[in-house]
Each structure stands twice: as structure tokens, then as C-alpha cells.
Amino acid sequence: MSQKIDQDHSRFRKIVRGKIKQNLRKYMSQGELIGRKGKDKISIPLPQIEIPRFRYGDKSQGGVGQGEGDEGDSLGSEKKPGQGGDAGDLPGDHSIEVEVTFEELAEIMGEELELPHILPKGKKTLVTRKDRYKSIRRTGPESLSHFKRTFKHALRRQIAMGNYNPDKPVIIPIREDKRYRSWKEEAIPETNAVIIYMMDVSGSMGDEQKEIVRIESFWIDTWLRSQYDGLESRYIIHDATAKEVDRETFFRTRESGGTMISSAYKLCAKMIADHYDPQEWNIYPFHFSDGDNWSVDDTNLCIRVLNEQLMPWSNIFCYGQVESPYGSGQFLKDLKEKIGDKDERLITSEIKGRDAIVDSIRTFLGKGK
Amino acid sequence: MMLPPYLYDIQKAIEVHAQKFGLDFYEQVFEILDYKTMNEVAAYGGFPTRYPHWRFGMEYEQLSKSYAYGLSKIYEMVINNDPCYAYLLEGNSLVDQKLVISHVCAHNDFFKNNYYFSKTNRKMIDEMANHATRIRRYMDRLGVERVETFIDVCLSLDNLIDPMSMFIQRAPRPQPRKRRTDDELDEPERGPRRMKLRAKSYMDKYINPPHPEQTPEEQDEEQQRQEAQERMPRFPVRPVRDVIQFLVEHAPLESWQRDVMEIIREEAYYFAPQGMTKILNEGWATYWHSKIMTTRVLDDSEVIDYADHAAGVLGGRFLNPYKIGVELYRHIEERWNTGRFGKEWNECDNLAHKRNWDRQLGLGREKIFQVRAIFNDVMFIDEFFTEDFCREQLFFTYGWNERNAQWEVQSRQYKQIKEQLLNMLTNFGSPHIHVEDGNFENRGELLLKHRHEGTDLRMDWARDTLVNLYKVWRRPTNLMTKVEGTGKLLTFDGKEHAERDASVE
């Protein structure tokens, strides 16, 4: 049933959307949204949506309470406690948290950053079929018999035939009354895009650098997820050797070894070869590093792996060079020199700090591939 | 949806009990709503026919979310109207419905008999529907966006009213004077200026040549006299608390804007008595539902559920209007039953004697009926929040401790607690702000003044509100207040904010 409030509600959502859009750059350069992630919604704090009035400052006010406790005892650090009451009560001084779906967030992000939609490669979409019980048939096995429907039909028939006695309500279903649950085949689109994140965790990558990678990966996830029915993420960390880890470890690990980027690229190539047929999958490797590779030889090896395996297989291959306290390395320059414009699937971006995150994301995702 | 017959019978039975206790209420119409509709109606402040505005949508989303997460549930809603409309939530247990019906009878009695409600519109449901129609018509004509934005501006000012003006004849209002528009300001004032003919500025010195016999000193003098004359009389003659009314009368508004602002003002005044009597009203309703339930309505099997519910409503460590209200009424009843009041009681300092004090007056019931008829929250606390009561009920004040970043119990001193309570209740906990000058600096600017009573304003909101005020006044807006002990004058001139020190007495 449509309600009168729906109109006001959609006005409110529109305002929320506008506010998020307005503040998107701020959200994108500060990691504050990441901790507020749910399964398919995200909660966003919006401080400015309430109507301003001349009011007292919140904390300077204090109040009166009731109960045990000595002077100086703690009452918690929550926002000013609600005072329990009806609607139309004094307006509270809380900032508002709104929930938006990732889909909505990605849409807002797409509009604000002017990201083109992605044309998935390959015509066929991968689909599995699954049976679901969602309809009714007149025939079927007894184990699937639908008691309520059967009863209703029997009752209806008996009343119509005039042999229903309200004082002695005995219902006897006959064959024609029987109803059975039945299934339908449903097509469920299967995951058909994979992001493979690779990150340099050598000693020169500090916490701030990792935070930048974390924020970027959140927004990349959000965008790509809105573009594909299903999305898988894999994580590889490397110093001189590479290994696959889960998401939590990915952002937390800190090693002190040297850097051999080729190790990660090789592992990535192996991963794709083993699990993700490039004919069917849209593959997105992202690599973040400070660009301080161990040796020229290793860099050459990297470029060979890229040219021969990773790039031909992937939709795009993104390399983000995060500036570390020790400066920016050579790797970005090498990549540009050796591959450069020859292959447009290679996208590189230099991320100097948090403010550069937005532009870097636009560089990565701006091609629509 | 109308009540099902079994609930209707219960309603009638409870009403009879309530009337026997002496409650006197408007005819009651109960409706039963599912939670969605309940949230909708609650978002509209109880009126299903309100004008469209996004904040109702926001309220609705928050109510729905908090209901979905099981954090809160609206049991009951009751509208001050004749007949009195009240809503029950579908699917509540029978005990809860009985409790709510009893509760509503008492609210209704309060609406009808408390003095502060005596000036409210008892056909508010119809009035709200009219408001909605008017606002919709403006929206159709001018676009939703434009009207809604202006409503936002009005709402931002809707606590700047004078709730007591309904009961007091303030000094006679100054005759509405047309405010000069910007264009006119550039022209010379048309006033009782001596020996001066109207002239365009470039012709002025020919048409009004300087008086040949006047020395320059004399000319200066005359100019000063003219300026002094211009500044008089002060505008407004005396400070105006009803800022919204002042704006309606004097701000350069289009007619639809004036109408919208009047609507917002009217609704603010309608809701004001509910803010003024929160404790008294909730306490009254709680007192009576508990009396009616426990002595008349409950059957044995329902006692536990009832107690459970009551504990939920009356719990919590922070100020709970239900709790403090009902306890105060009981305290008063007890005092007047036993005669613990008056000169003799106050002057007695024999504690043992006082403990067993009982004059068997039995005036308690009569007294609380009197209290509900003529008191508001501030008077209620001021009069009856005694030291004994404060101690028995374990009240304390709390405050924010910056160092530990937490709320802490601050004091158990009776004087401080009472002071804090009264501070919170005065003017609904809103700051006192009035129009000081409508022609500030002799430049048509608006000056509001905050009567500082120890608590600073929230500055970011104050600035935003000045911006909204500017949208109405269309000349720079100023607010005089104090920040951390020093007087400040905040100004918004249409482009940017300024702040300078000012002396505030």
C-alpha cells in the first residue's frame, strides 16, 4: 500500500543523496566510512541535515538524573542520553546516520566522478540454475502436499456440494482437492568478475600508505560491485616473496624484507591460470607499492610477466604508486618507459597522499573497461 | 481502522472507571494502527493530515529503523483535539492496550483541564488539514523545492516564540510600520524635514540651497538634529519575544511566504503547551493508568505483564518525565492526605515528630486535581520539588567531564539539583532570544539579543540560523550573545560571517 509519508520519505532520501554527493570527496579521502559497512548497506554520518536553531551547546548543559552513585561516578560516554518520551518531544541534538545501499553509493560515486559504465567482455554471462519451491501443482508426491490449500479446496467443494455441516465440521479431501508444492528453475548469475589486489608490504610501506590502499580498495570494490552481478576479491601480499592472504591480514601485515615485485605478479598469473578463465571472467589486478623494486633484473621480469600473461588476460591492469616517507621509487617510471602507451590496458597512477585518492580512482576506473 | 468490538467494550468500561475517579475528558476516538501507519502518524507528530515536508520523511525513516531493530516501539499516541483522537498499536498485548486506554483518558483530561492548554485550538486536526492544503497549493504554483526551502527557514526560527503571550497582554504592540526597501534607503528620507523640498540628489543643492544666513556650525547642528529625529522612535519600541510574529509583520516577505510563516508559527504555539507540561502531563497519565489498572481493570493473570511494562516505562537513570511526574503527584497526595504542609509543618524541627506526622486531612486527591489544573512544569518543580522528595528519590546532577570524555554524576546537593531542573525546563530548555532592534546601526539591520543565563549557544547552529534569518530579513542579521563570558556580536551580512566583541549587560 502506498502511504502518504512515502512522498516525504523520498524527498528526504533525495536530500540525503545530494548531501552525500556534496561530501563525497571528503568521505573518499578519509577512511571513516569503512568501519560502518554492513552486508549490503553502509551507514553514513550526516552532520548537517538537521534544521539549525538557536540552541544551547550540548556538552555544556548537563542534566538531572536519578539513582545510585557517588559524585564523580561515570554515566557513560554516549551522546546526550535520550530522555524517553513521545513523538513531538524536544528535538535531540544527535547527528544523523543514514543508511544507503552500496548500489546507491556507487551510483552517486559514478555521477560525481563521471565514471563510465563498464562493458563486460565476452557476450555470455555465466549462469547457474537452481530449483526453488515457489508454485503449486495439482499432482505431485505426498511428501510435497500443501495441507492448507488442500483443505481450502476441500472445504470449498463440500460447501458448494452442500455436504458441509458446521456442527460437525469434517472435511475429507478427494483427489481433485489435492494441491502440491512445486518448483521452478531459476537462473542465478554467477560471479564473473574478480579483483586481485596486490600490495607491497616491505619495510618502506608505512601505516599511512596502507590506509590509502585500504580506502582505495573500498571504493574500487564499491564501484566494480555495482557493475557486475557477482564480484570476487583475492588478496596477495609480497615483499621478496608473495603469498595469498585474507582481507584482514592483507591490510595488517607488515614485513621488513626487501621488495621483489615479480613474485607477486607470478603468483597472480598462476592464480588466474588456475581459477579464472580469461574467456569467462572479467579480471582486475590492482597493484600498490611504493615503487622501490629490488633490482633492474626483477623489474624486467615483471614487465615480461605483464606483457605475456597478466595484461592479455585482464580487462585492465592498475598500478598505484603510493608515496612513502622514503620517497617514490623507480618502478612507475620503468613501467611507463617500457610499456607506456603501447598497451592501454595498463593504467598507472601516482598517489601522493589522501587527497589524491579521488583522482587516482578516476584514473583507474575512468576507461570503462 | 476502528477498534474491534472487544476493545471498544474495554474502552467504554475504562472510561466509566476514569469518570468515577473524577477525570473529565473530551469524547475519545480510538483507532488501531499497524506499525507502519503508526510510524507514519508519529512522524507527522500525530496528525495524519500534515503538510508535506522532508523532515517527516526523515522522522519516519528513523522510527521505522529503530522499530525494525527492536530499539523502540510506539505504544500510544494521543492528540489534543475535541474529539480526542488516540492510536493503539495493532498486535500489542491486551494488557498493554488496557494500559494505553487508561493512560489516554488521563492525557485527555489533562488537555481539557490544564490552564496552559486553554488557548489551544481544539479543532487542530481540521486546522492542520487546512495548513496542508494551503501549503500544497503554494507548492503547485511555485514548485516544491522553493516552498520547502522556505519552510526549512521558518522551522529554523520556530522556537523563537513567546509561549506566555497567550495568557498575558504584553505592552501594546507598535503600529506595524512599513520597512523601507533597499531602493528607498538610497533616496533621502521623506520625513518632517524642515524647509526641505523633494529633489533628486543631483538637483538637491539647487532646489535646497544652503541657507545663506546659516553658518557651517549651524548647518551641522541642524543635520545632527535631523539624524536624531530619524533614529526616533526606537523600533521596535520595546524588545519583542515573539520573533516570528515580528518577522511576519515587518520582514519584506511575499504574501505566500507570510502565510507559510504564519502557519509554522501557529503550529509552534499549538505544540508549546505540550512542551511546557511534559512532566506534569506524563506524570498525570502514569498516575491514573496505574491507579485504574491496579484497582479496577487488571485481572490476576495480567499483573506480571503489567508490572513488567511499568518497570520499563519508569526505568532509566536519566531524567524520565513519567517517573519524576508520577512520583511527585504521589508525594503531593501523601503530603496533603497527612497534612504535611503549611506553617506548622515547615516550622517543626522535631524529626521524630515529623516522621509520624499525620493530621488525617485526606486532601490529597483534591490537591492533585488542583495541581493538574493550574500548574506547568516550572511551577510544579518550583513548588513541590522538596528536599525530602529529592533525597528519597535519589536525584543527582550530571555533567560532561572533558578530561575523561564521559558523563559523570556531579552533585547530590538539593539546591543545585533543583536549580538545574528549573534551568532545563524554563522556556523548554531553549535560550531566551528577542528582537532588540529592527533598524540596527540605522541601516535596517536586524539585531537579536540572547539573554545569557550561564549556558553558551551552540555556535555553528547559531551562525546557520543567522543565515536563515537573513533569507527572511534580507538585510544583515546580528545576534548579541556571550561566549565563554565575553559579549559577542555575531553578524551575517549575506556573504560572510563576522564576530566582534561587544558589551552585553
Interface residues (C-beta under 8 A of the other chain):
Chain A: Q3 K4 I5 Q7 D8 H9 S10 R11 F12 R13 K14 I15 I49 I51 P52 R53 F54 R55 Y56 G57 D58 K59 S60 Q61 G62 G63 V64 G65 Q66 G67 E68 G69 D70 E71 G72 D73 S74 L75 G76 S77 E78 P81 G82 Q83 G84 G85 D86 A87 G88 D89 L90 D93 I96 V98 E99
Chain B: K36 T37 N39 E40 A42 A43 Y44 G45 G46 P48 P52 H53 W54 R55 F56 G57 M58 E59 Y60 E61 Q62 L63 K65 I74 E76 M77 V144 E148 D152 L155 S156 L157 D158 N159 L160 F271 Q274 G275 K278 E282 V313 G316 R317 F318 L319 N320 P321 Y322 K323 I324 Q393 L394 F395 F396 T397 Y398 G399 W400 E402 N404 A405 Q406 W407 E408 V409 Q410 S411 R412 I417 Q420 L421 M424 F428 G429 S430 P431 I433 H450 T455 D456 L457 R458 M459 D460 W461 A462 D464 T465 N468 L479
